Amino acid sequence: MKKILGSKRPERERRGKIGALPYFLVIAGAISHVITHAQTPDAQNANSELDFSGVYTTFDGPGVRTFTKPEAYPFTVEGERSFSAHTPEGLVGDPNQYDCTPEDMPQILLWGVSIMQIAHEDEQIVMSLERGDTVRSIHMNGATPPAGQPHTALGHSVGHWSGVVLTVETTHIAGGVMFAAEGHPVSQETRVTERYWRKPGETHLQMELVVDDPVNYTQPISFAREWAWSPDEQVRPYNCVSLGLQESEAVDINELMRRLEQL
């Protein structure tokens, strides 16, 4: 079990993995205003065609539509089985996925409210997302994954430029779901393709994300998102703390409150 202390974000950010569990508490509190990964970028970065450095946010609020997803998912037989077996409390056989485990791909890019910082470094682009203190390294040297590359929550990402469009290919994903509360499955054979670009004269970042998973879907699935350029925002520590309850323990609300008071 765990408690999460986060920055003051809209309540909708507190949904998903944690909000689906009745015995989890999400506590919003004030936290450090120290920037986690880098300084606030300047306007020159926002205007550079091949430099996406900076802080971006995304929020789908009333009357705002910055994120689109399929109305229906073309499941394979296996995909339909996995989807039907999913419960909000977690995937069957993985009840501990909520206990401060790392965020995964592609779910980390599909949350309704996110803050992301992009930094260009030597031969790589680093994406730091506030949720889960997640840091992605995108290799820009053209190297393919080495033999024996393990499957991890974020997978292995390789990027390249096609004109002014940044394309990122991610493989070797450990697998899981696209949305914790909904359960659309993702297998280890999944390839996620992201494309980022700016419209002429704009600073916001457009994203197209395609999930190609032949185990669970009969065809690739496309999502779209707009990341708003937000130089005054900060990526703050997520501060996830485990409450130390074991999977086999019955949930006692009084005991849970006692443990919370001790933190």
Long-range contacts (C-beta under 8 A, 24 or more apart in sequence): 1-99, 1-242, 1-243, 1-244, 1-245, 1-256, 2-98, 2-99, 2-100, 2-240, 2-241, 2-242, 2-243, 3-27, 3-240, 3-241, 3-243, 3-260, 3-263, 4-238, 4-239, 4-240, 4-241, 5-29, 5-31, 5-238, 5-239, 5-240, 5-241, 6-31, 6-130, 6-236, 6-238, 6-239, 7-31, 7-130, 7-234, 7-236, 9-113, 9-115, 10-59, 10-61, 10-113, 12-112, 12-113, 13-111, 13-112, 13-113, 13-114, 13-131, 15-112, 15-181, 16-111, 16-179, 16-180, 16-181, 17-97, 17-98, 17-180, 17-181, 18-98, 19-181, 20-88, 20-89, 20-180, 20-181, 21-88, 21-89, 21-98, 23-251, 23-256, 24-98, 25-256, 25-260, 31-236, 31-237, 31-239, 32-236, 32-237, 33-234, 33-236, 34-234, 34-236, 35-234, 35-235, 35-236, 36-117, 36-128, 36-130, 36-133, 36-234, 36-235, 36-236, 36-237, 37-117, 37-119, 37-126, 37-128, 37-135, 37-235, 38-117, 38-119, 38-128, 40-231, 40-232, 40-234, 41-231, 42-231, 43-231, 46-203, 46-229, 46-231, 47-203, 49-164, 49-198, 50-161, 50-164, 51-120, 52-118, 52-120, 52-125, 52-166, 52-196, 52-198, 52-205, 53-118, 53-119, 53-120, 54-117, 54-118, 54-229, 54-230, 54-231, 55-115, 55-116, 55-117, 55-229, 55-230, 55-231, 55-233, 55-234, 55-235, 56-115, 56-116, 56-117, 56-118, 56-204, 56-205, 56-227, 56-228, 56-229, 56-230, 57-113, 57-114, 57-115, 57-116, 57-227, 57-228, 57-230, 57-233, 58-112, 58-113, 58-114, 58-116, 58-225, 58-226, 58-227, 58-228, 59-112, 59-113, 59-228, 60-112, 60-113, 66-225, 66-226, 66-228, 67-110, 67-112, 67-223, 67-224, 67-225, 67-226, 68-223, 68-224, 68-225, 69-110, 69-223, 70-221, 70-222, 70-223, 73-184, 73-217, 73-221, 74-217, 74-218, 74-219, 74-221, 75-216, 75-217, 75-218, 76-214, 76-215, 76-216, 76-217, 76-218, 78-215, 78-216, 79-185, 79-213, 79-215, 79-216, 79-217, 82-183, 82-185, 82-216, 83-183, 83-184, 83-185, 83-216, 86-177, 86-182, 86-183, 86-185, 87-183, 88-180, 88-181, 88-183, 90-180, 91-176, 91-177, 91-183, 95-247, 96-247, 97-176, 99-242, 100-240, 100-241, 100-242, 101-153, 102-132, 102-134, 102-153, 102-154, 103-129, 103-131, 103-132, 103-134, 103-153, 103-154, 104-153, 104-154, 104-173, 104-174, 104-176, 105-153, 105-154, 105-155, 105-170, 105-173, 105-192, 106-170, 106-173, 106-178, 106-186, 106-192, 106-209, 106-211, 106-223, 107-176, 107-177, 107-178, 107-179, 107-180, 107-186, 108-132, 108-134, 108-136, 108-154, 109-194, 109-207, 109-209, 109-225, 110-178, 110-179, 110-209, 110-223, 110-225, 115-230, 115-233, 115-234, 115-235, 115-236, 116-227, 116-235, 117-235, 125-159, 125-166, 128-235, 129-235, 130-235, 130-236, 130-238, 131-238, 132-238, 132-240, 133-237, 133-238, 133-240, 138-168, 145-171, 145-172, 151-175, 151-188, 155-192, 164-197, 164-198, 165-195, 165-196, 165-197, 166-194, 166-195, 166-196, 166-197, 167-193, 167-194, 167-195, 168-193, 168-194, 168-195, 168-196, 169-193, 170-194, 178-211, 184-216, 185-213, 185-216, 186-211, 186-213, 186-216, 187-213, 187-215, 187-216, 189-213, 189-214, 189-215, 190-215, 203-229, 204-228, 204-229, 205-229
